[in-house]
Amino acid sequence: MRALNVGVSRSALLAVTGLAFAGLVPGAPAAEAADGPRYRPVSRSTLVTRPEQPFVLEQFPEGDATVTALARQDAAAAPLAVARLVTRRRQGQPEVAVRRLPAAGNDAAVLEQLYVLLVRQDPEARYCVARGERPCEPGRRGVSHGQALARVAALRQRAVVGLQPAAPPWHMVSLASAALPKDANVDDVAARVTLGGRALPGVSLFFNRAPHSGCTARAGDDGVAACRLVDQHGDDDDHDAPGRVPVVVTFPGEVGVERVLPPTTFVLRAQR
């Protein structure tokens, strides 16, 4: 299997693609400025089964929120919006409402592109995933980044059933905290990775604590990956007490001919 190129470092997960501001009407052609379109092609990813299908992105402000819109770019027509991510901050907590629009249908290509877009969002935000006009409230009924990714992956799995040519199945790994020894250092971290309830040895996990401490570890036979966070800037200054800052765990994903393990994240909340 080979690693994905979706860019799942913490900096990439937190970065939103830089796009010009423009309005995109749900289910309608994307707006164009007087000097031309204000959208750009999506980033390429090995998660996408048929990369020849063109999609574009727009980003624009909407009240106190930022909207990132995914649109299908058909050959002879203006882009058609298929999904929206609405990002805002409430009482210091980032929230992302993910909504599939009617034009998306149950198209696997849309769901794959939505997954690629979603995996680059803030791993510490609260999420909701909805379709059409159904209520979507991350703050009240929200789920984690990893849970939101799992929901989109499950939708994609249902969408590819019976497709010809066949698309490789996606299998979501599960990440969870793992016990540390009693004499562990405040910078020691550990997580367990499983697939279908069984340990998944040999895969790498990336650990990151804001603003710039991180480490990488390979899972052992028990699925546990452990390492000690190192300040990448060498100043040993994390601005907050290290034991109180959450640690983002990232599984970068793997692509094979017969199966795909999509990237996902998990947040280790401070326990000290």
N, C-alpha and C positions, 0 to 999 in steps of 0.2 A: 504494500500500500504506500501511497505517497501523501505528503502533507499538503494541505490546502493552501491556496494563495489568497485567502480572503482577508488577511491582515488582522490577526486577532491579538496583537499586543495591546496593552492597556491604552497606549496613546491612540491606536487605531480605533479601538472600541469607543473611546470618548470623542473622537473627531467626527464631525458631521461634514459630509462632502460640501466644499465651497461652491455654491450655486448662486446665480443672479436671482433677485427677488422678482416673482411674477405670480399671477393668480392662475390656479388650475381648477376648473370647475369639475366637481365629481361626476364621472360618467360622461363628460363632454370633452371636446377637443381642447388641448392646452392653449392658453393664451399666448400671443406673440406680441413683442414690443414693436415699436415703429421701425427700429433698426434690425429686426429679425428675431428669431426664437430666443427665449431665455431659458433653455433647458440644455442638458448635456447627456451623453450616453452614460449608462451605468458602468461601474467598474467591472472588469472581467473577473470571473471566479470559476474554479474547477468544480464548484457545486452545481453549476448550471448544466443540465443535460444537453440542451440545444442552444449553444451560445450564438448561433446565427439569427435567432429571433431578437430583434432590436427592442430595447427598452430605454427610457430616458428618465431623468430626475429633475424636479424643480424644488426649490426651497423658498418659502416666503413667510412673512410675519402675518399673524392672525390674532389681533388683540394682544393678550399677554403671552401668546404661544408662538411657537415656530412650527410650521407645517412642512414636512418633507413628502412630496407626492411622487409616486411611481406611476409611470404611464407607458402604455404599449405604443411603439412607433411603427405603425403599419406602412407599407411601401407607398401607397397612393393617398394617404389621408393624414390629417394632423394627429398628433399624439392623443391617446385616449386614456384618461386616468383610471387606474385599476386599484390603487391602494393609497392610503394616507397615514402618515405617522405624525401625531400632534404632540409636541413636546412642550412642557411647561414646568415651572417649579412652584410648589405650594408649601409654605412654611418650611422652606429649606430643603424639601424632599423633591428630587426630580421625578416627573411622571411622564409616561409615554403611552398614548392611546393609539392602538394599531387597528385600523379599520379596512377591511376589504370592501371595495365598491362593487355595485352590480355588474359593471363591465368585466370584472375579473372572472366571473363564473366559478368553475372548479378547475381552472386551467393549472396544470402542474408547473408550467413555465412561469406563471405569475407567482405562484407560491415559492418557487425556488429563488426568484429574484427578491421576493419579500423577505425570505430568510437571510439572504446575503445582506440586505439593507438593515435588517433587524439586528444581526450579529454585531454590527458596528456601533450600536447604540450603547448608552451608559449602562454598565453591568450592575450599578448600584441603584438604578431607578426602579420604580414600581410600574408595572405594565398591565394593560388589559388588551384582549384581542377580540374583536367583534366583526360582524358582517352587516352590511347595509345600514339600517337605521337603529339597530339594537343598541341599548345603552352600554356605554363603556366608560367606567369610572375607576382609573388606576388607584386613586386614593382610598376608596372604600372597599373595593373588591379586587384589588390588584394582586398580581403574582410577580414572582421574581423574573429577572432576565432569562435565566435558564428555563423556567417553566413556560414563559412566553415562546421561547424558541421551540420547546418540545411540542407546544400546541400547533405551531405552524408546520413543523416537521410531520406531525400526525396527519394534518390536512393534505400535505403533499403526498404522503404514502397512499392515502385513499384515492387521490387524483390520478396516480400512475398505474393503478390496477387495470390490466388489460390493454395498456398502451402498446402500440407497435410502431417502431422498434421498442423493445422493452427498455425501461429505465432501471438502473441499479437501485435496489432498495436502500433506504436510509434506516440506520439503527442508532438511536440516541443513547449515548452513555450517560450514566448517573454519577454525579460528584457529591461527596459528603465530607464533612470534617472527620479527621482521624485523631485518635488520642495521642498526646505527647507525653513523654516521661515526666515525672514529677520535678526533676531537676532541669527541665528545658529552659533555654534562654528565651527572653522576650521576643527575639527575632526568629525563633524556630517555628516552622509551620509544617502542617501535614494534611493531606487530603486523600481520600480513597476513591478510586475510579472503578466502576463496575459496568457490565454490559449484560442485560437480562438477568440481573441479580447475582452474577458471578464476577469475581475479580478479573480485571483486564490488565495483566502484567505487560511490562515493556513499553508502555506509551509514556510520553512526556507530558508533564503538567507545568504550567507557568504560574508563578505566584508574584503578585505585585501589591505593594502597599504605598499609597500616595504619600509624598509626591514622587519619589523616585527610588524606592527600594524594591528589589526583586531577586528572585532566584528560580532555577529550573531543576526539576527532579524527575527521574524515571520511576515508574511504578514497579514495585517488586511483585513477587508471586502472590502476595496477599492484596494486591491492588493499591497499596499505600505508597504514596510519593511524599518524601519529606526532605526539607532543606532549610538552610538558614538565610534569611533575607540579608542582602548586602546593599548598602547605599551606593547607587550607581554614580553619584557625584562625589563620593568620597568625603562628604562633610559630616556624616553621622547626625544630620539634623533633619528630622522628619516633621518639624514644626509643631507636632502634637506628641503627646506621650505615645510611643509605639504600641503599647498594649491596648490602647483605646481606638486605634485606627483600623478599620476593616481591611481584610486582605482579599483581593480578587484572585480567584483560581480560574485559569483558562485551560481548557482542553482544545488544542488547535485544530483538531479534525484530521481525518485521513480519508483518502479516496482510493478505492480499489475497483477492479473490473466487476466483481460480483457484489460488492456492498460499499456503502459510504457511511462513515461515522462523522456526522456534521460537528462543527465546533460548537462549544457551549461554555457557559461560565457558572461559577458558584461563588458566593461571598462568605468568607469566614468572618463571622462577627467576633469582636473582641471579647475575650473571656477573662481577662486579667484586670 
